[in-house]
Amino acid sequence: MSALDLPSLIHELGRGARGARPLSRDDSRDLFAAMLDGTIPDLELGGILIAYRIKGETADELAGMLDACQARLSPIAAPTDAAMPVVIPSYNGARKLPNLTPLLALTLAARGIPVLVHGDAADGWGRVASASVFAALGIGACSDTADIELALQTRGVAFAPTEVLSPALARLIALRDRLGVRGPAHTLVKLIQPFAQPALRLVNYTHPEYRDEMTKLFLDARIVGEAGVLLARGNEGEAVADPRRQVGIEWLRDGHATTLVEAASGDGTVPELPPSREAQPTARWIERALADASLLPAPLAKQIETISDICLAKNTRTARIVRLA
C-alpha cells in the first residue's frame, strides 16, 4: 500500500470493529500528519474519522499519530531552576462533581513544580471546563508560547487552550460539532508532551481496554521519555483524583509499569467538596483548600504526594517512591 493511498487506507480502516486491520506505526504517522496539515479532502477525512470511531486505535497507531503530533509542536521551555514540570490535559470538565483540576495544578505549583494545564477554552457539552474555574481564580488563558513560559516563570501554573499548543489538533477536534462523534484527535491531545525538557504526563482512562492500549503505548521508551507517565482511572474524564475513592496509580517508565498507589474501595463517605460544580463556588472552595490542606480529599492528597515525589527527585531515573511503596 503506497503512502496516502486514501482509498486503500479507508478500505483497511472501514471494515468495522472486527474486520478492520490496524495500520502500521509509519502509516499511522503519515496519515495523521496529513490530517494535521489539512491535505486530506473533507469527504475522505470524514470517512477516516468515522472508521476510527467504530474501530478504535491500537497502541501502534497511537504511537504513529503521536509522532506526527509531537513533530508539529513548538517546544515550551520550563523554568530552569525549578522541579521537573507536569503536563495535565483537561478536556472533559465537571459533569456531576466539581472540577478540581485547577486545585491539583495550583497545589503542585505551590511546591515549586511547574504545571501546564491544557484543554478547552470554554465550557461545552454541559460541563464546566478548567478554563472557567481558572478564570474565576483570576488566572487567564495564555495566548502563545511566550505567554505560557512567562506564566510558568511567574506563578508556576499556565493554562493553554488547545489552539495555542496546536491549531491543527484544535481544528480536528472541532470537527466533532459537524460529525457528532469524537475522533483520534480527542485521544491524541491528551497524550502530547509540549515541553522541550523531560516532563511528567498525567494520563487517565475510563474503560479497561483503553488502559491496556495506554500501557502498551507508554512502555515504548521512544514515546514515554525520561520522566514517564502516570496512568490512572479518570474522574469524569479528568486526570485529577476522584475525591470519593482511591484509584490505582501506575508509573510507566523505562519499559516497566510500577504500581505506586494501590486502588482501594471507598467507605461511602463523601468528603467536603464545593457546594456546586459551577465555576465561581468551585474557585472559592479551591482558595480555601489552598490555605487549609486539611480540606484536600485523601485521594487527591495521595496523588499530589505521588507526583511531588517524582518531580522533586534529583534524578528521575533513580527516583524511588519511598512513602508510597
Sine and cosine of phi, psi and omega as CSV:
sin_phi,cos_phi,sin_psi,cos_psi,sin_omega,cos_omega
0.00,0.00,0.84,-0.54,-0.03,-1.00
-0.96,0.27,0.39,-0.92,-0.01,-1.00
-0.87,0.50,0.75,-0.66,0.04,-1.00
0.83,0.56,0.60,0.80,0.25,-0.97
-0.99,0.17,1.00,0.07,-0.20,-0.98
-0.86,0.52,-0.69,0.72,0.05,-1.00
-0.84,0.54,-0.65,0.76,0.01,-1.00
-0.93,0.36,-0.65,0.76,0.03,-1.00
-0.88,0.48,-0.73,0.68,-0.01,-1.00
-0.91,0.41,-0.58,0.82,0.05,-1.00
-0.88,0.48,-0.65,0.76,0.01,-1.00
-0.94,0.34,-0.64,0.77,-0.09,-1.00
-0.99,0.16,-0.42,0.91,-0.20,-0.98
-0.99,-0.10,0.38,0.92,-0.03,-1.00
-1.00,-0.03,0.19,0.98,0.04,-1.00
1.00,-0.09,0.08,-1.00,-0.10,-1.00
-0.89,0.45,-0.52,0.85,-0.05,-1.00
-0.98,-0.19,-0.51,0.86,-0.09,-1.00
-1.00,-0.01,-0.33,0.94,-0.05,-1.00
-0.94,0.35,0.57,-0.82,0.06,-1.00
-0.96,-0.30,0.71,-0.71,-0.02,-1.00
-0.93,0.36,0.47,-0.88,0.09,-1.00
-0.99,0.14,0.34,-0.94,0.11,-0.99
-0.95,0.33,0.22,-0.97,0.04,-1.00
-0.87,0.49,-0.68,0.74,-0.02,-1.00
-0.91,0.41,-0.70,0.71,0.02,-1.00
-0.90,0.43,-0.63,0.77,0.03,-1.00
-0.90,0.44,-0.65,0.76,0.04,-1.00
-0.88,0.47,-0.73,0.69,-0.04,-1.00
-0.92,0.40,-0.64,0.77,0.00,-1.00
-0.92,0.40,-0.73,0.69,-0.05,-1.00
-0.94,0.33,-0.52,0.85,0.09,-1.00
-0.87,0.49,-0.68,0.73,0.03,-1.00
-0.91,0.42,-0.60,0.80,0.05,-1.00
-0.90,0.44,-0.69,0.73,0.02,-1.00
-0.92,0.40,-0.60,0.80,-0.04,-1.00
-0.99,0.17,-0.10,0.99,0.06,-1.00
0.96,0.29,0.48,0.88,-0.05,-1.00
-0.98,-0.18,0.06,1.00,0.03,-1.00
-0.99,-0.17,0.79,-0.61,0.01,-1.00
-0.85,0.52,0.43,-0.90,-0.10,-1.00
-0.84,0.54,-0.68,0.73,-0.05,-1.00
-0.87,0.49,-0.76,0.65,-0.01,-1.00
-0.92,0.38,-0.61,0.80,0.02,-1.00
-0.89,0.46,-0.70,0.72,0.04,-1.00
-0.87,0.50,-0.66,0.75,0.03,-1.00
-0.89,0.46,-0.65,0.76,0.01,-1.00
-0.91,0.42,-0.70,0.72,-0.03,-1.00
-0.91,0.42,-0.67,0.74,0.03,-1.00
-0.91,0.42,-0.66,0.75,0.00,-1.00
-0.87,0.50,-0.69,0.73,0.00,-1.00
-0.94,0.34,-0.52,0.85,0.05,-1.00
-0.89,0.46,-0.61,0.80,0.00,-1.00
-0.98,0.18,-0.68,0.74,-0.12,-0.99
-0.99,0.13,-0.63,0.78,-0.16,-0.99
0.99,0.12,0.24,-0.97,-0.04,-1.00
-0.95,-0.31,0.66,-0.75,0.10,-0.99
-1.00,0.08,0.17,-0.98,0.02,-1.00
-0.88,0.48,-0.66,0.75,0.01,-1.00
-0.90,0.43,-0.64,0.76,0.03,-1.00
-0.91,0.42,-0.69,0.72,0.04,-1.00
-0.89,0.46,-0.60,0.80,0.02,-1.00
-0.88,0.47,-0.71,0.70,0.02,-1.00
-0.90,0.44,-0.68,0.73,0.02,-1.00
-0.90,0.44,-0.64,0.77,0.01,-1.00
-0.92,0.39,-0.58,0.82,0.11,-0.99
-0.82,0.57,-0.71,0.70,-0.01,-1.00
-0.91,0.41,-0.65,0.76,0.00,-1.00
-0.90,0.44,-0.76,0.65,-0.08,-1.00
-0.88,0.47,-0.58,0.81,-0.02,-1.00
-0.92,0.39,-0.29,0.96,-0.07,-1.00
-0.94,-0.34,0.16,0.99,0.06,-1.00
-1.00,-0.04,0.57,-0.82,0.14,-0.99
-1.00,0.06,0.91,-0.43,-0.10,-0.99
-0.87,0.50,0.67,-0.74,0.02,-1.00
-0.98,-0.19,0.71,-0.70,0.02,-1.00
-1.00,-0.07,0.86,-0.51,0.09,-1.00
-0.99,0.16,0.37,-0.93,0.05,-1.00
-0.83,0.56,0.75,-0.66,-0.11,-0.99
-0.96,0.29,-0.38,0.93,-0.05,-1.00
-0.99,-0.15,0.21,0.98,-0.08,-1.00
-0.95,-0.30,0.04,-1.00,0.07,-1.00
-0.94,0.33,0.09,-1.00,0.05,-1.00
-0.90,0.44,0.73,-0.68,-0.07,-1.00
-0.96,0.27,0.28,-0.96,0.01,-1.00
-0.85,-0.53,0.64,-0.77,0.06,-1.00
-0.93,-0.38,0.85,-0.53,-0.01,-1.00
-0.86,-0.52,0.94,-0.34,0.11,-0.99
-0.98,0.21,0.62,-0.79,-0.03,-1.00
-0.63,-0.78,1.00,-0.07,-0.12,-0.99
-0.81,-0.59,0.07,1.00,-0.02,-1.00
-0.93,-0.38,-0.64,0.77,0.03,-1.00
0.97,0.25,-0.11,-0.99,-0.07,-1.00
-1.00,-0.01,0.80,-0.60,0.09,-1.00
-0.94,-0.33,-0.74,0.67,0.04,-1.00
-0.88,-0.47,-0.74,0.67,0.00,-1.00
-1.00,-0.02,0.43,-0.90,0.09,-1.00
-0.88,0.48,0.51,-0.86,-0.02,-1.00
-1.00,0.08,0.96,-0.29,-0.04,-1.00
-0.98,-0.21,0.24,0.97,0.07,-1.00
-0.84,0.54,-0.69,0.72,0.05,-1.00
-0.87,0.48,-0.55,0.84,0.04,-1.00
-0.91,0.41,-0.69,0.73,0.06,-1.00
-0.84,0.54,-0.74,0.67,-0.04,-1.00
-0.90,0.44,-0.71,0.70,-0.07,-1.00
-0.94,0.33,-0.56,0.83,0.04,-1.00
-0.92,0.40,-0.67,0.74,0.06,-1.00
-0.90,0.44,-0.67,0.74,0.00,-1.00
-0.88,0.47,-0.58,0.81,0.02,-1.00
-0.91,0.42,-0.32,0.95,0.04,-1.00
-1.00,-0.06,0.10,1.00,0.02,-1.00
1.00,0.01,0.29,0.96,-0.01,-1.00
-0.97,-0.25,0.91,-0.43,0.03,-1.00
-0.92,0.40,0.69,-0.73,-0.06,-1.00
-0.77,-0.64,0.81,-0.59,0.14,-0.99
-0.96,-0.29,0.89,-0.46,0.13,-0.99
-0.97,-0.25,0.78,-0.63,0.07,-1.00
-0.79,-0.61,0.55,-0.83,-0.05,-1.00
0.04,-1.00,-0.30,-0.95,-0.01,-1.00
-0.91,0.41,0.58,-0.82,-0.05,-1.00
-0.99,0.16,-0.21,0.98,-0.05,-1.00
-0.42,-0.91,0.23,-0.97,0.05,-1.00
-0.89,0.46,0.49,-0.87,0.04,-1.00
-0.26,-0.96,0.39,-0.92,0.04,-1.00
0.81,0.58,0.58,0.81,0.09,-1.00
0.96,0.26,0.30,0.96,-0.04,-1.00
-0.88,-0.48,0.43,-0.90,0.04,-1.00
-1.00,-0.10,0.90,-0.43,-0.09,-1.00
-0.98,0.18,0.38,-0.92,0.09,-1.00
-0.86,0.51,-0.55,0.83,0.02,-1.00
-0.83,0.56,-0.64,0.77,-0.02,-1.00
-0.94,0.34,-0.63,0.77,0.02,-1.00
-0.93,0.36,-0.69,0.73,0.07,-1.00
-0.85,0.53,-0.68,0.73,0.00,-1.00
-0.88,0.48,-0.64,0.77,0.03,-1.00
-0.93,0.38,-0.35,0.94,0.07,-1.00
-1.00,-0.01,0.02,1.00,0.00,-1.00
1.00,0.09,0.29,0.96,0.00,-1.00
-0.93,-0.36,0.94,-0.33,-0.05,-1.00
-1.00,0.10,0.26,-0.97,0.03,-1.00
-0.96,0.27,0.60,-0.80,0.03,-1.00
-0.98,0.21,0.49,-0.87,-0.10,-1.00
-0.97,-0.24,-0.32,0.95,0.02,-1.00
-0.31,-0.95,-0.01,-1.00,-0.05,-1.00
-0.87,0.49,-0.68,0.74,0.00,-1.00
-0.88,0.47,-0.61,0.79,0.02,-1.00
-0.91,0.41,-0.64,0.77,0.05,-1.00
-0.88,0.47,-0.73,0.68,-0.04,-1.00
-0.90,0.44,-0.61,0.79,0.05,-1.00
-0.91,0.41,-0.68,0.73,0.00,-1.00
-0.89,0.45,-0.66,0.75,0.03,-1.00
-0.90,0.43,-0.61,0.79,-0.03,-1.00
-0.95,0.31,-0.62,0.79,-0.13,-0.99
-1.00,-0.04,-0.59,0.81,-0.02,-1.00
-0.80,-0.60,-0.07,1.00,0.09,-1.00
1.00,0.10,-0.18,0.98,0.00,-1.00
-0.75,-0.66,0.68,-0.74,0.12,-0.99
-0.73,-0.69,0.68,-0.73,0.14,-0.99
-0.94,-0.35,0.82,-0.58,-0.03,-1.00
-0.84,-0.54,0.86,-0.51,0.14,-0.99
-0.88,0.47,0.43,-0.90,-0.06,-1.00
-0.80,0.59,-0.68,0.74,-0.09,-1.00
-0.91,0.41,-0.33,0.95,0.06,-1.00
-0.97,0.24,-0.66,0.75,0.02,-1.00
-0.97,0.24,-0.67,0.75,-0.06,-1.00
-0.44,-0.90,1.00,-0.08,0.06,-1.00
-0.84,0.55,-0.54,0.84,-0.02,-1.00
-0.92,0.39,-0.70,0.72,0.06,-1.00
-0.90,0.45,-0.66,0.76,0.02,-1.00
-0.88,0.48,-0.62,0.78,0.02,-1.00
-0.90,0.43,-0.67,0.74,0.02,-1.00
-0.92,0.38,-0.63,0.77,0.02,-1.00
-0.89,0.45,-0.61,0.79,-0.02,-1.00
-0.90,0.44,-0.32,0.95,0.02,-1.00
-0.91,0.41,-0.25,0.97,0.06,-1.00
-0.85,0.53,-0.59,0.81,-0.01,-1.00
-0.91,0.42,-0.48,0.88,0.02,-1.00
-1.00,0.05,-0.63,0.78,-0.08,-1.00
-1.00,-0.03,-0.43,0.90,-0.02,-1.00
0.99,0.12,0.02,1.00,0.00,-1.00
-0.69,-0.72,0.36,-0.93,0.05,-1.00
-0.98,0.19,0.34,-0.94,0.04,-1.00
-0.76,-0.66,-0.07,-1.00,-0.02,-1.00
-0.84,0.55,-0.51,0.86,-0.03,-1.00
-0.87,0.49,-0.51,0.86,0.01,-1.00
-0.92,0.40,-0.51,0.86,0.08,-1.00
-0.98,0.18,-0.72,0.69,-0.09,-1.00
-0.89,0.46,-0.60,0.80,-0.08,-1.00
-0.91,0.42,-0.39,0.92,0.03,-1.00
-0.99,0.11,-0.06,1.00,-0.10,-1.00
-0.93,-0.38,-0.15,0.99,-0.13,-0.99
-0.94,0.33,0.44,-0.90,0.07,-1.00
-0.83,-0.56,0.99,-0.13,-0.14,-0.99
-0.99,0.17,-0.16,0.99,-0.09,-1.00
-0.98,0.20,0.48,-0.88,0.06,-1.00
-0.96,0.27,-0.46,0.89,0.00,-1.00
-0.95,-0.32,0.13,-0.99,0.02,-1.00
-0.83,0.55,0.64,-0.77,0.01,-1.00
-0.54,-0.84,0.59,-0.80,0.01,-1.00
-0.99,0.11,0.82,-0.58,0.04,-1.00
-0.99,-0.17,0.68,-0.74,0.15,-0.99
-0.99,-0.14,0.86,-0.51,-0.01,-1.00
-0.84,-0.54,0.75,-0.67,-0.01,-1.00
-0.85,-0.52,0.32,-0.95,0.02,-1.00
-0.66,-0.75,0.30,-0.96,0.06,-1.00
-0.92,-0.39,-0.72,0.69,-0.07,-1.00
-0.98,-0.19,0.60,-0.80,-0.03,-1.00
-0.83,0.56,-0.61,0.79,-0.01,-1.00
-0.91,0.41,-0.51,0.86,0.06,-1.00
-0.93,0.36,-0.61,0.79,0.08,-1.00
-0.86,0.51,-0.66,0.75,-0.01,-1.00
-0.88,0.47,-0.68,0.73,0.01,-1.00
-0.93,0.37,-0.61,0.79,0.04,-1.00
-0.90,0.44,-0.63,0.78,0.03,-1.00
-0.89,0.45,-0.72,0.70,0.04,-1.00
-0.87,0.50,-0.68,0.73,-0.03,-1.00
-0.88,0.47,-0.77,0.64,-0.16,-0.99
-1.00,0.03,0.03,1.00,0.21,-0.98
-0.99,0.13,-0.09,1.00,0.08,-1.00
-0.99,0.11,0.91,-0.41,-0.07,-1.00
-0.87,0.49,-0.45,0.89,0.01,-1.00
-0.94,0.35,-0.40,0.92,-0.03,-1.00
-1.00,-0.10,-0.70,0.71,-0.19,-0.98
-0.97,0.23,-0.51,0.86,-0.01,-1.00
0.98,0.21,0.03,-1.00,-0.09,-1.00
-0.91,0.42,-0.62,0.78,-0.12,-0.99
-0.97,0.23,-0.52,0.85,-0.03,-1.00
1.00,0.02,-0.11,-0.99,-0.05,-1.00
-0.74,-0.67,0.67,-0.74,0.18,-0.98
-0.99,-0.11,0.87,-0.49,-0.06,-1.00
-0.94,-0.35,0.78,-0.63,-0.02,-1.00
-0.45,-0.89,0.36,-0.93,0.10,-1.00
-0.91,0.42,0.73,-0.69,-0.09,-1.00
-0.98,0.22,0.30,-0.95,0.06,-1.00
-0.96,-0.29,0.99,-0.14,-0.12,-0.99
0.82,0.58,0.56,0.83,0.02,-1.00
1.00,0.03,-0.03,1.00,0.04,-1.00
-0.99,-0.13,0.44,-0.90,-0.04,-1.00
-0.99,0.17,-0.17,0.99,0.01,-1.00
-0.96,0.29,0.52,-0.86,-0.05,-1.00
-0.90,0.44,0.58,-0.81,0.13,-0.99
-0.92,0.39,0.85,-0.53,-0.08,-1.00
-0.94,0.34,-0.22,0.97,-0.12,-0.99
-1.00,-0.08,-0.34,0.94,-0.07,-1.00
-0.45,-0.89,0.43,-0.90,0.00,-1.00
-1.00,0.02,0.88,-0.47,0.08,-1.00
-0.99,-0.12,0.38,-0.93,0.04,-1.00
-0.94,0.34,0.55,-0.83,0.05,-1.00
-0.81,-0.58,0.82,-0.57,0.02,-1.00
-0.91,-0.41,0.60,-0.80,0.07,-1.00
-0.96,-0.29,0.91,-0.41,0.01,-1.00
-0.99,-0.17,0.89,-0.46,-0.10,-1.00
-0.24,-0.97,0.61,-0.79,0.08,-1.00
0.83,0.55,0.55,0.83,0.04,-1.00
0.98,0.21,0.20,0.98,-0.03,-1.00
-0.77,-0.63,0.48,-0.88,0.11,-0.99
-0.92,-0.38,0.89,-0.46,-0.03,-1.00
-0.91,-0.41,0.82,-0.57,0.05,-1.00
-0.98,0.18,0.91,-0.42,0.00,-1.00
-1.00,-0.03,-0.56,0.83,0.00,-1.00
-0.72,-0.70,0.80,-0.60,0.03,-1.00
-0.99,0.15,0.58,-0.81,0.08,-1.00
-0.93,0.36,0.55,-0.83,0.02,-1.00
-0.59,-0.81,0.64,-0.77,0.01,-1.00
-0.95,0.30,0.63,-0.78,0.05,-1.00
-0.96,0.28,0.36,-0.93,0.01,-1.00
-1.00,-0.06,0.16,0.99,0.01,-1.00
1.00,-0.01,-0.16,0.99,0.00,-1.00
-0.98,0.20,0.77,-0.64,0.04,-1.00
-0.99,-0.17,0.87,-0.50,-0.01,-1.00
-0.93,0.38,0.24,-0.97,0.09,-1.00
-0.89,0.46,0.75,-0.66,-0.02,-1.00
-0.71,-0.71,0.18,-0.98,0.08,-1.00
-0.81,0.59,0.52,-0.85,-0.09,-1.00
-0.92,0.38,-0.31,0.95,0.08,-1.00
-0.47,-0.88,0.18,-0.98,-0.01,-1.00
-1.00,0.04,-0.03,1.00,-0.01,-1.00
-0.93,0.37,0.38,-0.93,-0.18,-0.98
-0.89,0.46,-0.73,0.69,-0.09,-1.00
-0.90,0.44,-0.79,0.62,0.03,-1.00
-0.90,0.43,-0.53,0.85,0.06,-1.00
-0.91,0.42,-0.68,0.73,0.01,-1.00
-0.90,0.44,-0.67,0.74,0.00,-1.00
-0.91,0.42,-0.62,0.79,0.03,-1.00
-0.93,0.37,-0.62,0.78,0.05,-1.00
-0.87,0.49,-0.64,0.77,0.04,-1.00
-0.87,0.49,-0.64,0.77,0.05,-1.00
-0.91,0.42,-0.70,0.72,-0.04,-1.00
-0.92,0.39,-0.53,0.85,0.06,-1.00
-0.93,0.37,-0.48,0.88,0.02,-1.00
-1.00,0.03,-0.34,0.94,-0.06,-1.00
-0.67,-0.75,0.99,-0.12,-0.09,-1.00
-0.89,0.45,-0.31,0.95,0.00,-1.00
-0.91,0.41,-0.28,0.96,0.03,-1.00
-0.98,0.19,-0.26,0.97,-0.02,-1.00
-0.91,0.42,0.81,-0.58,0.12,-0.99
-0.85,0.53,0.58,-0.82,-0.09,-1.00
-0.82,0.57,-0.69,0.72,0.02,-1.00
-0.89,0.45,-0.57,0.82,0.03,-1.00
-0.94,0.34,-0.65,0.76,0.06,-1.00
-0.87,0.49,-0.64,0.76,0.03,-1.00
-0.91,0.42,-0.65,0.76,0.03,-1.00
-0.89,0.46,-0.67,0.75,0.01,-1.00
-0.89,0.45,-0.69,0.73,0.02,-1.00
-0.90,0.44,-0.65,0.76,-0.01,-1.00
-0.89,0.46,-0.74,0.67,0.01,-1.00
-0.90,0.44,-0.68,0.73,-0.03,-1.00
-0.89,0.47,-0.66,0.75,-0.02,-1.00
-0.88,0.48,-0.57,0.82,0.02,-1.00
-0.97,0.23,-0.78,0.63,-0.16,-0.99
-0.96,0.28,-0.42,0.91,-0.01,-1.00
-1.00,-0.05,-0.05,1.00,0.06,-1.00
-0.93,0.37,0.54,-0.84,0.01,-1.00
-0.93,0.36,-0.54,0.84,-0.06,-1.00
-0.65,-0.76,0.94,-0.35,-0.06,-1.00
-0.91,0.42,-0.41,0.91,-0.01,-1.00
-0.95,0.30,-0.40,0.91,0.01,-1.00
-0.91,-0.41,0.15,0.99,-0.04,-1.00
-0.89,0.46,0.68,-0.73,0.07,-1.00
-0.86,-0.52,0.69,-0.72,0.00,-1.00
-1.00,-0.02,1.00,0.10,-0.17,-0.99
-0.93,0.37,-0.73,0.68,-0.12,-0.99
-0.94,0.34,-0.44,0.90,-0.12,-0.99
-0.96,-0.28,-0.06,1.00,-0.04,-1.00
-0.94,0.34,0.00,0.00,0.00,0.00
